[in-house]
């Protein structure tokens, strides 16, 4: 059974934004979509291991701050070169005013 990890308060992320979340020696990126849904991916770009939380969120895309590669943060799919390896995604849910992530 996989437990849920408390990642942050719901008001810590504005709509169409991203924050960094570190847990268990790993880095994750938490997103709040324009339609107020929550998502989580690995926090480092698959191209050059840059923190995605420093990138730009547009609609459902996160743009890496180093080489402008893009991922769809809902699915982890690489969308624009130079990234070609997808991000791993993690299930999220809101419990009260907290965002929880199933890291597994």
N, C-alpha and C positions, 0 to 999 in steps of 0.2 A: 504494500500500500504506500502510495506517495503522499507525503504531507504537503500542505500549502505553506509557503513562506511569505511572511508579511514584508512587502517591498517598500511601500510608501503611503502617505496620505493621498486621498483623491485630489485634494486641492494643491498638491505639489506639482502637478502637471497641468498646464493650460491646454485647451483643445488645440489640436494640430501642433503638438510639441513632443519633446522627448527628454527623458532624464536618465542618468546613469544610476545603476543599482549594482552594488558589489555584494557577493555572498559566496561563502565557501571557497575563497580564493579565485573566484571567477567574476567576470564583468558581464552585465546584462544591460539592455536598453529597454526602457518602458515607454510606451507611446499612448497618447490619447488622440483618437481620431476625430475628425471634424463632426462626426455623428455621435460623439461621446462614448465610444467603445474603447476598451483597453487591450493592449497587445504587448508582448514581450518577445525579444529576440536576443541572441548572443550580442554582446556589447561591442565587439571588435569587428571591423571590416574584414571580410575574407580575403581581400587583396593584399593589404599591408598592415593589418592589425592596428588600425587607428580607431580611437574611441568614436563610435557612431553618435553618442550623445552630444558631441561637438558639431554634429552635422545639421543640415537644414531639413525640416519636415515640410512636405508639400502634399496636400491631400493624403494619400495612403503610401507615400514614398518617403524614404529617408535617403538623403544624399550624403555620401562620405565627404568629410571636409578636406581630405587630402587630394584625391584625384577625380572627384565628382561622380564616381560610380553610384548607381542607385539600386535600392532594393524595395520591394513591396513588403512593408513590415507586417502585413496580415498573413502572408504566406512564406516570407523569407526569400522569395524568388529574386534572383539577380536580374535587374531590368536594363542596366546601361553599363557598357564597358567603362573602365577596365575590369569591373567585377564580373566573374563568371561562375563562382561557387556560391550557392545559396546559403543564407543564414539559417541557423536552427531557430525554431520558434517554440514558445512555451505557452501553455494554457494559463489564462488569467481569469480572475473574477473579483468582484467588489463585494466586500463584507462591511456594511455600515459606511464609514468614511475611510476605509483602508483598501489598497489594491494588493491582492494576493496572487502569487505566482506558483505554479506547480513545476518545480525545477526537476525533480526526479533524479 
